[in-house]
Amino acid sequence: MRAMIFAAGLGTRLKPFTDHHPKALAMVNDKSLLERNVLYLQNHHIFEVIVNVHHFADQIIEAITINNGWGSNIIISDETDAVLETGGGLMKAKSYLENEGSFVVMNADILTDMPLSSMIAIHKKNKPLATLAVSDRESSRCLLFDDRDRMVGWRNRITGDQKGFLNENSEEKIKEKSFSGIHIISNDIFNKNRFEGKFSMIDVYLDLCSTNYIQAYDHTGSLFIDVGKPESVAMAEKLFQ
């Protein structure tokens, strides 16, 4: 199985570090976020990794080259001309992933000890279009799932705005879950996606969830942190040695 790590983002929340560096190279106890996630994937027997680059792309490429991919075979998906967000970035990397039955996708700025192998096994058993890692935690936005853990929508917890096909579901059965930035996706996504250019994978899932099975994998209880702000680096250093 192959994986893709999204490392192209501008990382504006992590300023001032990202004024001069890509967020994927932010250090947590002497290891970059990118290295930590490459090693995390190795722990689950994934050694073929695609990394997309845009912001300070040369620094990421240099780090991968100097460290020989930290033991993995890493392919660069070049987005230096324009950052494409998660959906556009995945579609640009189609040629590296379309022959995989399914593949892992994750954000470079998250750290977790979630049992990815278990998530992969459940994905292979149930054969959904995508399996999304979620948990019960505070966040301004959340994904919505029915009592069978099927994705039915999205909600902004602050404004109350929501998208999806909630009118077909009883509100009492809807569960709010915070998305953890890790997906396992069937290669059918390349045939079913209707977006082009710059777009989010969440938009793709919202477009497809009424007619396709997109399931939750709840990892509540696992260590998890979004290393998106300077103060979260210190928190991550306490959690991940």
N, C-alpha and C positions, 0 to 999 in steps of 0.2 A: 504494500500500500504506500502511496505517496501522500505528501502533505504540502500545504502552502501556508507560508507565514506572511501576513500583511505587514510590511515594514515601510510603506511608501508615504505614510501620512506626515503632515507638517508638525504634529505634536505641539500645537499652540498652548495647550494646558500645561506643558512641561517647560515653558520658558522660565529662566533665561537659558537653560541648557540647550534647548532646540534652536536658539539663535545661531548656534555654531556647530551643532551636531544633530544627527537623526535620533529620534526617540528610541529606536531599537538598540542603540549603543549606550543608553543610560546604564550606569553601573549599579549593581546590587551586590554588595560584599565581593567586590573584585571580579564579578562576572557580569557581562552585559545581558540585557533582557533577551537579545537575540541568541546568544550562546546558551542561556538557560533554557530557552524553548527548543532549541535544536537538541539539547541533551534530554529534555523532557520527552520529546518524540522518540529518541533512541531508546529510552526506558520502556517504550511500548512498541519496539521493533520496527520503527520507521526511520530509514536512513536515506531516503530519497526526498529532497525538500526543494520546493520552489520558493524563492523570496522575491517579492516585488520591491522596487526601489524608485524613489523620486527625490525626496528631500535629502540633500547631502549624500546622494547615491554613491559617490566615489568612496566615501568613508566606510559604507557598509561593504562594498565590494572588496576594499582593501582588508578589512577585518576578516572577511571570509577567506580571502586568499592567504593571508599571513598565517591563519590558524588552520588551514587545510580543511575548512568546513567543520572544524571541531569533530572530525571523524565521520561526517556525513557527506554525501554527494549533493552539493547545492547548486541549483540552476537559478540564474538571475532573470527575472522578468522586468524589463526596462520600461519604466514609465516616466523617464526624465522629461519627455515632451509635455506631459500633462498628467496630473494625479487623477486617478479614475474612480476613487472610493472602492469599497469592497466588492461591489457587483461588477463594475467595469474592470477592476483589477483581475478578478477571477476570469472573466470572459477573455481578457487579453492573454491569459495563461492557458487558454483552452487546449492548445496543441500539446502541452505537457501533461494534461490530466484527462483528456477525453477518452483515452483507451483504458483508464482505470475503471473498474466496476463502481467503486466509490473511493472517496479520498477525504482526508482531514483538512480543515481550514481553521486557522487561528490567528488572532491578533498578536502582534509582537509585544504589546505593552501589558499583557496579563501574565500573572504567575499563579500556578495552581498545583496541587497534588492530586487533583481529580483522577480517578481510575479510568484513563482513556481507553484501555483495553476492554474494560467492561462496556463502555459506551459503544465501542466498535462492534462488540459481539451482539449487543441488542439491536444495533442498526442492521447488521447482516441477517439477524433472525426475523425482524419485522419488515424489512425491505421498504422503508418509507422513501420519499423523495429526499428528505433531509432529516437529520437528527440534531437538535439544538441543545447544547448544554445550558441549563438554567438552575437557579437556586432561589431560596427564600432569603432575600436581603433587600435593604433599602436602595432604591434608585429612582430617578425622576421619571424614567420610562420603563415600561414592562411589556412582555409578550403575554398573550392571553391564550389559555388552553381549556379544552372541555374536560369532562370527567374521564375521558379515555386518553388524555394527554395529547390530543390532537390540537395543533395550533389553529386558532380561529380569529386572531386579531392582535392589535397593538393598542396601548393606551399610554397617554401622558398623565402621570399621576398628579401633576401640579395643575395643569389646565383642564384636565378631564377630556381632552380630545382623544378620539379613538378611531381606529380603522379596522376593517375586517368584515366578517359576515355574522356578526353577533345577533342579528335579528332572527337567525335560525336556531339560536341556542337559548336555553333558560339561563338568565343572569345568575341564579343561585348556584349553578354548576360551573361557572367560569372561574378559573384560577389565574391569579396574577403571578408571574414568575419573571425574575430579572435575568436577562440574557448575559451569558458569560464570555461571549466572543469566540466560542469553539463550536464548529459545525462538522458533521460528517455528511457528505453530500453524494448522492448518486449522480453518475455522469449523464443521466437523463436531463439534468438541469440545463445542459447546453442546448438541447432541442426545445425545451419548454420556455426558456427565458425570452421575454418580448422587449426587453429594454436595450438601449444602445448608449454608448458614450460613458458618461460619468453618472453612476447610480449606486445605491446601497443594496446589499443582499436582502435586507429587511423588506425593501420595496418589492423585490422578486418574490419573497415568501408570502407577502400580503396579497400579491397578485394571483398566486397559485394555490394558496391554502384552502380555498373553497372547493377545489376540484382535485387536489392532491394531498396525500397523507404526509404531513410534516409533524414529527413527533418531538416531545420534550424528553430530555434525559436530566433528571433532577439530581444534582450532586450536592445538595444541602448538607453541610457538615464537613466538606472538604475545605482545605485551605484555599483561599482565593483572594487575589488583590489586583485591582486595576491600577497599574503604576502610571497614572496619567498626570499627576501633579507632583511638584517638588516634595511636598510633605509626605506623599505616599511612598517615596523611595525609602525614607527612614522606617516607615511601617513595614515595608517589604523586607528590609534587612533584619528585622526582628523575627519574621516568619520563615524566611528562606536563607539558610546558611550557605 
